[in-house]
């Protein structure tokens, strides 16, 4: 039973990871992203972490991977706000990352 709980817990961590791959075409993406100019316009404040192990949970800590097969989500950066599923703003500090608007949080689960 303990082994089952451990496997379930580890699987949950992996599923909710925030490792991303930026695809070339919109049709390949799980989520379309637009980077806004100001924090106040964003649904999610994102901090880019250096290691995959730091990108756990769904709180805006993103790690970009080199290969599509390594990613939890494939994203595409759109040119216009109206094309986006999610609007983000990149922050300078890890402590600033997080959801501004919880209504779009389901997009990265």
Biopython code that builds the backbone (N, CA, C, O; Angstrom):
import numpy as np
from Bio.PDB.StructureBuilder import StructureBuilder

atoms = [
    (1, "UNK", "N", (0.815, -1.193, 0.000)),
    (1, "UNK", "CA", (0.000, 0.000, 0.000)),
    (1, "UNK", "C", (0.866, 1.268, 0.000)),
    (1, "UNK", "O", (0.561, 2.234, -0.699)),
    (2, "UNK", "N", (1.948, 1.254, 0.789)),
    (2, "UNK", "CA", (2.831, 2.416, 0.845)),
    (2, "UNK", "C", (3.473, 2.668, -0.521)),
    (2, "UNK", "O", (3.663, 3.811, -0.935)),
    (3, "UNK", "N", (3.797, 1.588, -1.199)),
    (3, "UNK", "CA", (4.411, 1.715, -2.527)),
    (3, "UNK", "C", (3.429, 2.373, -3.502)),
    (3, "UNK", "O", (3.830, 3.214, -4.307)),
    (4, "UNK", "N", (2.157, 2.002, -3.438)),
    (4, "UNK", "CA", (1.122, 2.584, -4.297)),
    (4, "UNK", "C", (0.987, 4.086, -4.039)),
    (4, "UNK", "O", (0.898, 4.872, -4.982)),
    (5, "UNK", "N", (0.971, 4.481, -2.779)),
    (5, "UNK", "CA", (0.842, 5.896, -2.418)),
    (5, "UNK", "C", (2.049, 6.676, -2.931)),
    (5, "UNK", "O", (1.894, 7.779, -3.455)),
    (6, "UNK", "N", (3.238, 6.120, -2.787)),
    (6, "UNK", "CA", (4.444, 6.784, -3.263)),
    (6, "UNK", "C", (4.405, 6.963, -4.779)),
    (6, "UNK", "O", (4.736, 8.038, -5.278)),
    (7, "UNK", "N", (4.009, 5.937, -5.511)),
    (7, "UNK", "CA", (3.919, 6.017, -6.971)),
    (7, "UNK", "C", (2.877, 7.056, -7.374)),
    (7, "UNK", "O", (3.115, 7.845, -8.289)),
    (8, "UNK", "N", (1.735, 7.067, -6.710)),
    (8, "UNK", "CA", (0.685, 8.049, -7.006)),
    (8, "UNK", "C", (1.191, 9.466, -6.764)),
    (8, "UNK", "O", (0.957, 10.353, -7.585)),
    (9, "UNK", "N", (1.876, 9.687, -5.659)),
    (9, "UNK", "CA", (2.403, 11.007, -5.322)),
    (9, "UNK", "C", (3.423, 11.470, -6.361)),
    (9, "UNK", "O", (3.362, 12.614, -6.813)),
    (10, "UNK", "N", (4.341, 10.616, -6.739)),
    (10, "UNK", "CA", (5.358, 10.976, -7.730)),
    (10, "UNK", "C", (4.738, 11.234, -9.098)),
    (10, "UNK", "O", (5.173, 12.136, -9.814)),
    (11, "UNK", "N", (3.737, 10.458, -9.465)),
    (11, "UNK", "CA", (3.045, 10.661, -10.738)),
    (11, "UNK", "C", (2.333, 12.002, -10.741)),
    (11, "UNK", "O", (2.358, 12.705, -11.751)),
    (12, "UNK", "N", (1.708, 12.369, -9.652)),
    (12, "UNK", "CA", (1.016, 13.641, -9.538)),
    (12, "UNK", "C", (1.989, 14.803, -9.704)),
    (12, "UNK", "O", (1.667, 15.788, -10.368)),
    (13, "UNK", "N", (3.161, 14.699, -9.114)),
    (13, "UNK", "CA", (4.158, 15.752, -9.269)),
    (13, "UNK", "C", (4.573, 15.900, -10.730)),
    (13, "UNK", "O", (4.733, 17.016, -11.224)),
    (14, "UNK", "N", (4.744, 14.789, -11.409)),
    (14, "UNK", "CA", (5.167, 14.828, -12.798)),
    (14, "UNK", "C", (4.079, 15.430, -13.685)),
    (14, "UNK", "O", (4.379, 16.247, -14.556)),
    (15, "UNK", "N", (2.857, 15.051, -13.483)),
    (15, "UNK", "CA", (1.754, 15.545, -14.297)),
    (15, "UNK", "C", (1.575, 17.044, -14.134)),
    (15, "UNK", "O", (1.254, 17.732, -15.103)),
    (16, "UNK", "N", (1.771, 17.557, -12.950)),
    (16, "UNK", "CA", (1.562, 18.975, -12.700)),
    (16, "UNK", "C", (2.818, 19.809, -12.897)),
    (16, "UNK", "O", (2.881, 20.952, -12.445)),
    (17, "UNK", "N", (3.806, 19.254, -13.559)),
    (17, "UNK", "CA", (5.027, 19.997, -13.797)),
    (17, "UNK", "C", (4.809, 21.123, -14.785)),
    (17, "UNK", "O", (3.792, 21.173, -15.477)),
    (18, "UNK", "N", (5.747, 22.002, -14.843)),
    (18, "UNK", "CA", (5.656, 23.140, -15.746)),
    (18, "UNK", "C", (6.882, 23.190, -16.655)),
    (18, "UNK", "O", (7.554, 24.216, -16.764)),
    (19, "UNK", "N", (7.156, 22.063, -17.302)),
    (19, "UNK", "CA", (8.212, 22.050, -18.304)),
    (19, "UNK", "C", (7.548, 22.276, -19.652)),
    (19, "UNK", "O", (6.557, 21.634, -19.997)),
    (20, "UNK", "N", (8.119, 23.202, -20.398)),
    (20, "UNK", "CA", (7.473, 23.630, -21.635)),
    (20, "UNK", "C", (8.430, 23.576, -22.818)),
    (20, "UNK", "O", (9.647, 23.709, -22.690)),
    (21, "UNK", "N", (7.818, 23.376, -23.962)),
    (21, "UNK", "CA", (8.545, 23.412, -25.220)),
    (21, "UNK", "C", (7.818, 24.380, -26.140)),
    (21, "UNK", "O", (6.600, 24.300, -26.298)),
    (22, "UNK", "N", (8.555, 25.278, -26.737)),
    (22, "UNK", "CA", (7.972, 26.266, -27.640)),
    (22, "UNK", "C", (7.964, 25.693, -29.060)),
    (22, "UNK", "O", (9.018, 25.516, -29.671)),
    (23, "UNK", "N", (6.770, 25.406, -29.576)),
    (23, "UNK", "CA", (6.625, 24.790, -30.901)),
    (23, "UNK", "C", (6.654, 25.851, -31.998)),
    (23, "UNK", "O", (6.471, 27.040, -31.737)),
    (24, "UNK", "N", (6.888, 25.400, -33.228)),
    (24, "UNK", "CA", (6.982, 26.306, -34.369)),
    (24, "UNK", "C", (5.628, 26.726, -34.933)),
    (24, "UNK", "O", (5.482, 27.817, -35.485)),
    (25, "UNK", "N", (4.652, 25.853, -34.787)),
    (25, "UNK", "CA", (3.350, 26.101, -35.401)),
    (25, "UNK", "C", (2.231, 26.069, -34.364)),
    (25, "UNK", "O", (2.243, 25.258, -33.438)),
    (26, "UNK", "N", (1.282, 26.953, -34.537)),
    (26, "UNK", "CA", (0.149, 27.083, -33.624)),
    (26, "UNK", "C", (-0.628, 25.768, -33.474)),
    (26, "UNK", "O", (-1.108, 25.443, -32.388)),
    (27, "UNK", "N", (-0.743, 25.030, -34.560)),
    (27, "UNK", "CA", (-1.495, 23.774, -34.551)),
    (27, "UNK", "C", (-0.853, 22.689, -33.678)),
    (27, "UNK", "O", (-1.515, 21.716, -33.319)),
    (28, "UNK", "N", (0.420, 22.848, -33.336)),
    (28, "UNK", "CA", (1.129, 21.870, -32.506)),
    (28, "UNK", "C", (1.001, 22.171, -31.012)),
    (28, "UNK", "O", (1.419, 21.367, -30.179)),
    (29, "UNK", "N", (0.435, 23.305, -30.677)),
    (29, "UNK", "CA", (0.442, 23.776, -29.293)),
    (29, "UNK", "C", (-0.724, 23.253, -28.469)),
    (29, "UNK", "O", (-1.827, 23.043, -28.972)),
    (30, "UNK", "N", (-0.446, 23.049, -27.193)),
    (30, "UNK", "CA", (-1.485, 22.756, -26.210)),
    (30, "UNK", "C", (-2.125, 24.065, -25.752)),
    (30, "UNK", "O", (-3.328, 24.131, -25.500)),
    (31, "UNK", "N", (-1.294, 25.105, -25.652)),
    (31, "UNK", "CA", (-1.737, 26.406, -25.177)),
    (31, "UNK", "C", (-1.068, 27.503, -26.009)),
    (31, "UNK", "O", (0.132, 27.449, -26.277)),
    (32, "UNK", "N", (-1.854, 28.489, -26.408)),
    (32, "UNK", "CA", (-1.333, 29.648, -27.120)),
    (32, "UNK", "C", (-1.089, 30.775, -26.124)),
    (32, "UNK", "O", (-1.964, 31.131, -25.336)),
    (33, "UNK", "N", (0.126, 31.331, -26.178)),
    (33, "UNK", "CA", (0.583, 32.292, -25.183)),
    (33, "UNK", "C", (0.854, 33.648, -25.831)),
    (33, "UNK", "O", (1.380, 33.732, -26.941)),
    (34, "UNK", "N", (0.484, 34.700, -25.114)),
    (34, "UNK", "CA", (0.849, 36.048, -25.529)),
    (34, "UNK", "C", (1.574, 36.708, -24.361)),
    (34, "UNK", "O", (1.097, 36.670, -23.227)),
    (35, "UNK", "N", (2.720, 37.309, -24.640)),
    (35, "UNK", "CA", (3.490, 38.000, -23.609)),
    (35, "UNK", "C", (3.068, 39.467, -23.600)),
    (35, "UNK", "O", (3.252, 40.184, -24.584)),
    (36, "UNK", "N", (2.506, 39.897, -22.487)),
    (36, "UNK", "CA", (2.019, 41.279, -22.357)),
    (36, "UNK", "C", (3.144, 42.199, -21.891)),
    (36, "UNK", "O", (4.184, 41.745, -21.413)),
    (37, "UNK", "N", (2.915, 43.493, -22.041)),
    (37, "UNK", "CA", (3.921, 44.494, -21.678)),
    (37, "UNK", "C", (3.929, 44.854, -20.195)),
    (37, "UNK", "O", (4.939, 45.315, -19.664)),
    (38, "UNK", "N", (2.803, 44.641, -19.541)),
    (38, "UNK", "CA", (2.677, 45.041, -18.139)),
    (38, "UNK", "C", (2.106, 43.913, -17.284)),
    (38, "UNK", "O", (1.256, 43.143, -17.730)),
    (39, "UNK", "N", (2.588, 43.834, -16.058)),
    (39, "UNK", "CA", (2.129, 42.830, -15.095)),
    (39, "UNK", "C", (0.612, 42.808, -14.947)),
    (39, "UNK", "O", (0.000, 41.742, -14.875)),
    (40, "UNK", "N", (0.022, 43.979, -14.904)),
    (40, "UNK", "CA", (-1.417, 44.102, -14.659)),
    (40, "UNK", "C", (-2.271, 43.506, -15.781)),
    (40, "UNK", "O", (-3.458, 43.248, -15.577)),
    (41, "UNK", "N", (-1.691, 43.287, -16.948)),
    (41, "UNK", "CA", (-2.426, 42.728, -18.085)),
    (41, "UNK", "C", (-2.374, 41.196, -18.119)),
    (41, "UNK", "O", (-3.086, 40.576, -18.909)),
    (42, "UNK", "N", (-1.562, 40.595, -17.297)),
    (42, "UNK", "CA", (-1.295, 39.158, -17.364)),
    (42, "UNK", "C", (-2.274, 38.321, -16.551)),
    (42, "UNK", "O", (-2.779, 38.744, -15.511)),
    (43, "UNK", "N", (-2.524, 37.116, -17.063)),
    (43, "UNK", "CA", (-3.252, 36.100, -16.296)),
    (43, "UNK", "C", (-2.287, 35.405, -15.344)),
    (43, "UNK", "O", (-2.645, 35.022, -14.230)),
    (44, "UNK", "N", (-1.038, 35.252, -15.823)),
    (44, "UNK", "CA", (-0.022, 34.513, -15.072)),
    (44, "UNK", "C", (1.300, 35.258, -15.120)),
    (44, "UNK", "O", (1.740, 35.700, -16.181)),
    (45, "UNK", "N", (1.928, 35.392, -13.962)),
    (45, "UNK", "CA", (3.275, 35.945, -13.875)),
    (45, "UNK", "C", (4.238, 34.770, -13.860)),
    (45, "UNK", "O", (4.132, 33.883, -13.012)),
    (46, "UNK", "N", (5.175, 34.764, -14.797)),
    (46, "UNK", "CA", (6.047, 33.611, -15.013)),
    (46, "UNK", "C", (7.496, 33.937, -14.675)),
    (46, "UNK", "O", (8.021, 34.990, -15.036)),
    (47, "UNK", "N", (8.125, 32.997, -13.968)),
    (47, "UNK", "CA", (9.555, 33.075, -13.700)),
    (47, "UNK", "C", (10.210, 31.859, -14.340)),
    (47, "UNK", "O", (9.796, 30.726, -14.091)),
    (48, "UNK", "N", (11.230, 32.086, -15.161)),
    (48, "UNK", "CA", (11.938, 30.985, -15.815)),
    (48, "UNK", "C", (12.990, 30.420, -14.859)),
    (48, "UNK", "O", (13.906, 31.125, -14.436)),
    (49, "UNK", "N", (12.841, 29.139, -14.530)),
    (49, "UNK", "CA", (13.795, 28.474, -13.638)),
    (49, "UNK", "C", (14.851, 27.739, -14.467)),
    (49, "UNK", "O", (14.633, 27.430, -15.638)),
    (50, "UNK", "N", (15.985, 27.470, -13.848)),
    (50, "UNK", "CA", (17.108, 26.850, -14.551)),
    (50, "UNK", "C", (17.021, 25.333, -14.646)),
    (50, "UNK", "O", (17.591, 24.727, -15.554)),
    (51, "UNK", "N", (16.310, 24.727, -13.709)),
    (51, "UNK", "CA", (16.281, 23.263, -13.654)),
    (51, "UNK", "C", (14.848, 22.739, -13.636)),
    (51, "UNK", "O", (13.950, 23.362, -13.070)),
    (52, "UNK", "N", (14.657, 21.597, -14.260)),
    (52, "UNK", "CA", (13.342, 20.959, -14.331)),
    (52, "UNK", "C", (12.769, 20.704, -12.934)),
    (52, "UNK", "O", (11.567, 20.851, -12.716)),
    (53, "UNK", "N", (13.623, 20.327, -12.004)),
    (53, "UNK", "CA", (13.172, 20.022, -10.643)),
    (53, "UNK", "C", (12.579, 21.231, -9.928)),
    (53, "UNK", "O", (11.847, 21.069, -8.951)),
    (54, "UNK", "N", (12.880, 22.434, -10.394)),
    (54, "UNK", "CA", (12.345, 23.651, -9.778)),
    (54, "UNK", "C", (10.976, 24.029, -10.331)),
    (54, "UNK", "O", (10.317, 24.923, -9.802)),
    (55, "UNK", "N", (10.550, 23.354, -11.389)),
    (55, "UNK", "CA", (9.315, 23.716, -12.093)),
    (55, "UNK", "C", (8.142, 22.842, -11.692)),
    (55, "UNK", "O", (7.418, 22.337, -12.550)),
    (56, "UNK", "N", (7.951, 22.663, -10.405)),
    (56, "UNK", "CA", (6.843, 21.830, -9.925)),
    (56, "UNK", "C", (5.632, 22.689, -9.622)),
    (56, "UNK", "O", (5.740, 23.872, -9.299)),
    (57, "UNK", "N", (4.476, 22.056, -9.737)),
    (57, "UNK", "CA", (3.246, 22.757, -9.424)),
    (57, "UNK", "C", (2.759, 23.601, -10.590)),
    (57, "UNK", "O", (3.299, 23.533, -11.694)),
    (58, "UNK", "N", (1.757, 24.378, -10.334)),
    (58, "UNK", "CA", (1.143, 25.222, -11.353)),
    (58, "UNK", "C", (1.121, 26.660, -10.849)),
    (58, "UNK", "O", (0.065, 27.283, -10.742)),
    (59, "UNK", "N", (2.311, 27.174, -10.544)),
    (59, "UNK", "CA", (2.400, 28.510, -9.951)),
    (59, "UNK", "C", (3.282, 29.461, -10.740)),
    (59, "UNK", "O", (3.768, 30.449, -10.189)),
    (60, "UNK", "N", (3.496, 29.184, -12.016)),
    (60, "UNK", "CA", (4.241, 30.112, -12.852)),
    (60, "UNK", "C", (5.742, 29.926, -12.858)),
    (60, "UNK", "O", (6.468, 30.804, -13.324)),
    (61, "UNK", "N", (6.225, 28.804, -12.351)),
    (61, "UNK", "CA", (7.653, 28.490, -12.420)),
    (61, "UNK", "C", (7.856, 27.586, -13.624)),
    (61, "UNK", "O", (7.526, 26.401, -13.578)),
    (62, "UNK", "N", (8.395, 28.139, -14.695)),
    (62, "UNK", "CA", (8.510, 27.422, -15.963)),
    (62, "UNK", "C", (9.951, 27.072, -16.275)),
    (62, "UNK", "O", (10.874, 27.849, -16.034)),
    (63, "UNK", "N", (10.113, 25.874, -16.820)),
    (63, "UNK", "CA", (11.412, 25.436, -17.328)),
    (63, "UNK", "C", (11.225, 25.051, -18.791)),
    (63, "UNK", "O", (10.407, 24.189, -19.114)),
    (64, "UNK", "N", (11.983, 25.689, -19.667)),
    (64, "UNK", "CA", (11.910, 25.384, -21.092)),
    (64, "UNK", "C", (12.901, 24.280, -21.426)),
    (64, "UNK", "O", (14.076, 24.356, -21.068)),
    (65, "UNK", "N", (12.412, 23.248, -22.119)),
    (65, "UNK", "CA", (13.244, 22.103, -22.473)),
    (65, "UNK", "C", (13.644, 22.161, -23.949)),
    (65, "UNK", "O", (13.031, 22.870, -24.747)),
    (66, "UNK", "N", (14.670, 21.409, -24.287)),
    (66, "UNK", "CA", (15.199, 21.411, -25.653)),
    (66, "UNK", "C", (14.378, 20.573, -26.618)),
    (66, "UNK", "O", (14.322, 20.864, -27.813)),
    (67, "UNK", "N", (13.744, 19.538, -26.100)),
    (67, "UNK", "CA", (13.032, 18.599, -26.958)),
    (67, "UNK", "C", (11.554, 18.499, -26.574)),
    (67, "UNK", "O", (11.199, 18.519, -25.395)),
    (68, "UNK", "N", (10.717, 18.393, -27.581)),
    (68, "UNK", "CA", (9.274, 18.308, -27.399)),
    (68, "UNK", "C", (8.879, 17.136, -26.494)),
    (68, "UNK", "O", (7.948, 17.245, -25.696)),
    (69, "UNK", "N", (9.585, 16.033, -26.625)),
    (69, "UNK", "CA", (9.261, 14.834, -25.848)),
    (69, "UNK", "C", (9.514, 15.000, -24.348)),
    (69, "UNK", "O", (9.003, 14.215, -23.549)),
    (70, "UNK", "N", (10.287, 16.002, -23.960)),
    (70, "UNK", "CA", (10.590, 16.248, -22.549)),
    (70, "UNK", "C", (9.567, 17.149, -21.872)),
    (70, "UNK", "O", (9.578, 17.296, -20.650)),
    (71, "UNK", "N", (8.691, 17.748, -22.654)),
    (71, "UNK", "CA", (7.793, 18.785, -22.134)),
    (71, "UNK", "C", (6.483, 18.229, -21.592)),
    (71, "UNK", "O", (5.962, 17.218, -22.065)),
    (72, "UNK", "N", (5.972, 18.925, -20.585)),
    (72, "UNK", "CA", (4.624, 18.653, -20.086)),
    (72, "UNK", "C", (3.600, 19.349, -20.980)),
    (72, "UNK", "O", (2.493, 18.849, -21.179)),
    (73, "UNK", "N", (3.981, 20.506, -21.514)),
    (73, "UNK", "CA", (3.105, 21.293, -22.383)),
    (73, "UNK", "C", (3.880, 21.839, -23.566)),
    (73, "UNK", "O", (5.041, 22.228, -23.447)),
    (74, "UNK", "N", (3.213, 21.859, -24.709)),
    (74, "UNK", "CA", (3.749, 22.517, -25.891)),
    (74, "UNK", "C", (3.039, 23.850, -26.011)),
    (74, "UNK", "O", (1.809, 23.912, -26.008)),
    (75, "UNK", "N", (3.817, 24.916, -26.116)),
    (75, "UNK", "CA", (3.215, 26.240, -26.193)),
    (75, "UNK", "C", (3.633, 26.933, -27.483)),
    (75, "UNK", "O", (4.671, 26.633, -28.072)),
    (76, "UNK", "N", (2.800, 27.859, -27.892)),
    (76, "UNK", "CA", (3.092, 28.664, -29.075)),
    (76, "UNK", "C", (2.877, 30.127, -28.699)),
    (76, "UNK", "O", (1.845, 30.491, -28.135)),
    (77, "UNK", "N", (3.862, 30.957, -29.018)),
    (77, "UNK", "CA", (3.762, 32.380, -28.731)),
    (77, "UNK", "C", (3.090, 33.075, -29.907)),
    (77, "UNK", "O", (3.655, 33.151, -30.999)),
    (78, "UNK", "N", (1.893, 33.575, -29.680)),
    (78, "UNK", "CA", (1.115, 34.236, -30.739)),
    (78, "UNK", "C", (1.505, 35.714, -30.834)),
    (78, "UNK", "O", (2.100, 36.279, -29.916)),
    (79, "UNK", "N", (1.156, 36.315, -31.960)),
    (79, "UNK", "CA", (1.509, 37.708, -32.222)),
    (79, "UNK", "C", (0.501, 38.715, -31.659)),
    (79, "UNK", "O", (0.835, 39.878, -31.432)),
    (80, "UNK", "N", (-0.719, 38.259, -31.440)),
    (80, "UNK", "CA", (-1.773, 39.166, -31.002)),
    (80, "UNK", "C", (-2.478, 38.632, -29.755)),
    (80, "UNK", "O", (-2.708, 37.430, -29.621)),
    (81, "UNK", "N", (-2.809, 39.533, -28.864)),
    (81, "UNK", "CA", (-3.479, 39.188, -27.612)),
    (81, "UNK", "C", (-4.772, 38.413, -27.850)),
    (81, "UNK", "O", (-5.101, 37.501, -27.091)),
    (82, "UNK", "N", (-5.496, 38.773, -28.892)),
    (82, "UNK", "CA", (-6.788, 38.135, -29.185)),
    (82, "UNK", "C", (-6.647, 36.669, -29.597)),
    (82, "UNK", "O", (-7.626, 35.924, -29.551)),
    (83, "UNK", "N", (-5.465, 36.250, -29.992)),
    (83, "UNK", "CA", (-5.223, 34.857, -30.397)),
    (83, "UNK", "C", (-4.837, 33.966, -29.216)),
    (83, "UNK", "O", (-4.767, 32.745, -29.355)),
    (84, "UNK", "N", (-4.594, 34.563, -28.080)),
    (84, "UNK", "CA", (-4.033, 33.836, -26.942)),
    (84, "UNK", "C", (-5.076, 33.145, -26.075)),
    (84, "UNK", "O", (-6.181, 33.647, -25.864)),
    (85, "UNK", "N", (-4.684, 31.980, -25.582)),
    (85, "UNK", "CA", (-5.455, 31.297, -24.541)),
    (85, "UNK", "C", (-5.059, 31.864, -23.174)),
    (85, "UNK", "O", (-5.864, 31.921, -22.244)),
    (86, "UNK", "N", (-3.792, 32.280, -23.087)),
    (86, "UNK", "CA", (-3.223, 32.709, -21.816)),
    (86, "UNK", "C", (-2.284, 33.888, -22.048)),
    (86, "UNK", "O", (-1.455, 33.865, -22.958)),
    (87, "UNK", "N", (-2.423, 34.921, -21.214)),
    (87, "UNK", "CA", (-1.536, 36.082, -21.278)),
    (87, "UNK", "C", (-0.563, 35.997, -20.101)),
    (87, "UNK", "O", (-0.967, 35.820, -18.952)),
    (88, "UNK", "N", (0.736, 36.127, -20.418)),
    (88, "UNK", "CA", (1.748, 36.021, -19.372)),
    (88, "UNK", "C", (2.643, 37.252, -19.361)),
    (88, "UNK", "O", (2.705, 38.021, -20.320)),
    (89, "UNK", "N", (3.330, 37.404, -18.239)),
    (89, "UNK", "CA", (4.346, 38.432, -18.085)),
    (89, "UNK", "C", (5.524, 37.771, -17.384)),
    (89, "UNK", "O", (5.340, 37.126, -16.351)),
    (90, "UNK", "N", (6.741, 37.920, -17.930)),
    (90, "UNK", "CA", (7.922, 37.338, -17.308)),
    (90, "UNK", "C", (8.433, 38.268, -16.213)),
    (90, "UNK", "O", (8.688, 39.449, -16.450)),
    (91, "UNK", "N", (8.579, 37.715, -15.007)),
    (91, "UNK", "CA", (9.049, 38.486, -13.849)),
    (91, "UNK", "C", (10.516, 38.193, -13.580)),
    (91, "UNK", "O", (11.068, 37.211, -14.076)),
    (92, "UNK", "N", (11.135, 39.056, -12.792)),
    (92, "UNK", "CA", (12.565, 38.951, -12.503)),
    (92, "UNK", "C", (12.890, 38.084, -11.291)),
    (92, "UNK", "O", (14.023, 37.631, -11.130)),
    (93, "UNK", "N", (11.896, 37.859, -10.445)),
    (93, "UNK", "CA", (12.142, 37.126, -9.208)),
    (93, "UNK", "C", (11.135, 35.993, -9.030)),
    (93, "UNK", "O", (9.953, 36.136, -9.345)),
    (94, "UNK", "N", (11.621, 34.879, -8.526)),
    (94, "UNK", "CA", (10.799, 33.689, -8.292)),
    (94, "UNK", "C", (9.597, 33.993, -7.404)),
    (94, "UNK", "O", (8.506, 33.466, -7.623)),
    (95, "UNK", "N", (9.796, 34.827, -6.421)),
    (95, "UNK", "CA", (8.725, 35.152, -5.473)),
    (95, "UNK", "C", (7.578, 35.929, -6.110)),
    (95, "UNK", "O", (6.491, 35.996, -5.536)),
    (96, "UNK", "N", (7.797, 36.512, -7.277)),
    (96, "UNK", "CA", (6.749, 37.273, -7.960)),
    (96, "UNK", "C", (5.842, 36.401, -8.819)),
    (96, "UNK", "O", (4.773, 36.846, -9.237)),
    (97, "UNK", "N", (6.251, 35.177, -9.084)),
    (97, "UNK", "CA", (5.491, 34.286, -9.964)),
    (97, "UNK", "C", (4.172, 33.886, -9.333)),
    (97, "UNK", "O", (4.065, 33.741, -8.115)),
    (98, "UNK", "N", (3.160, 33.710, -10.189)),
    (98, "UNK", "CA", (1.871, 33.243, -9.697)),
    (98, "UNK", "C", (0.726, 33.711, -10.570)),
    (98, "UNK", "O", (0.893, 34.521, -11.481)),
    (99, "UNK", "N", (-0.437, 33.176, -10.262)),
    (99, "UNK", "CA", (-1.641, 33.484, -11.026)),
    (99, "UNK", "C", (-2.238, 34.814, -10.588)),
    (99, "UNK", "O", (-2.411, 35.064, -9.396)),
    (100, "UNK", "N", (-2.545, 35.647, -11.542)),
    (100, "UNK", "CA", (-3.265, 36.892, -11.314)),
    (100, "UNK", "C", (-4.768, 36.609, -11.457)),
    (100, "UNK", "O", (-5.604, 37.185, -10.761)),
    (101, "UNK", "N", (-5.070, 35.701, -12.385)),
    (101, "UNK", "CA", (-6.453, 35.345, -12.697)),
    (101, "UNK", "C", (-6.584, 33.829, -12.619)),
    (101, "UNK", "O", (-6.073, 33.115, -13.481)),
    (102, "UNK", "N", (-7.252, 33.346, -11.611)),
    (102, "UNK", "CA", (-7.384, 31.899, -11.379)),
    (102, "UNK", "C", (-8.264, 31.201, -12.420)),
    (102, "UNK", "O", (-8.215, 29.977, -12.536)),
    (103, "UNK", "N", (-9.056, 31.945, -13.168)),
    (103, "UNK", "CA", (-9.989, 31.340, -14.122)),
    (103, "UNK", "C", (-9.293, 30.604, -15.273)),
    (103, "UNK", "O", (-9.921, 29.777, -15.933)),
    (104, "UNK", "N", (-8.035, 30.881, -15.521)),
    (104, "UNK", "CA", (-7.311, 30.217, -16.612)),
    (104, "UNK", "C", (-6.323, 29.160, -16.099)),
    (104, "UNK", "O", (-5.588, 28.558, -16.882)),
    (105, "UNK", "N", (-6.315, 28.949, -14.813)),
    (105, "UNK", "CA", (-5.374, 28.013, -14.200)),
    (105, "UNK", "C", (-5.497, 26.596, -14.754)),
    (105, "UNK", "O", (-4.511, 25.861, -14.809)),
    (106, "UNK", "N", (-6.703, 26.213, -15.163)),
    (106, "UNK", "CA", (-6.952, 24.872, -15.685)),
    (106, "UNK", "C", (-6.183, 24.591, -16.995)),
    (106, "UNK", "O", (-5.988, 23.429, -17.351)),
    (107, "UNK", "N", (-5.758, 25.611, -17.690)),
    (107, "UNK", "CA", (-5.050, 25.423, -18.961)),
    (107, "UNK", "C", (-3.710, 24.698, -18.787)),
    (107, "UNK", "O", (-3.225, 24.053, -19.717)),
    (108, "UNK", "N", (-3.128, 24.804, -17.621)),
    (108, "UNK", "CA", (-1.812, 24.188, -17.384)),
    (108, "UNK", "C", (-1.865, 23.033, -16.393)),
    (108, "UNK", "O", (-0.910, 22.804, -15.651)),
    (109, "UNK", "N", (-2.970, 22.310, -16.379)),
    (109, "UNK", "CA", (-3.080, 21.092, -15.563)),
    (109, "UNK", "C", (-3.064, 19.887, -16.444)),
    (109, "UNK", "O", (-3.146, 18.761, -15.952)),
]
sb = StructureBuilder()
sb.init_structure("model")
sb.init_model(0)
sb.init_chain("A")
sb.init_seg("    ")
for serial, (resi, resn, name, xyz) in enumerate(atoms, 1):
    if name == "N":
        sb.init_residue(resn, " ", resi, " ")
    sb.init_atom(name, np.array(xyz, "f"), 0.0, 1.0, " ", f" {name:<3s}", serial, name[0])
structure = sb.get_structure()
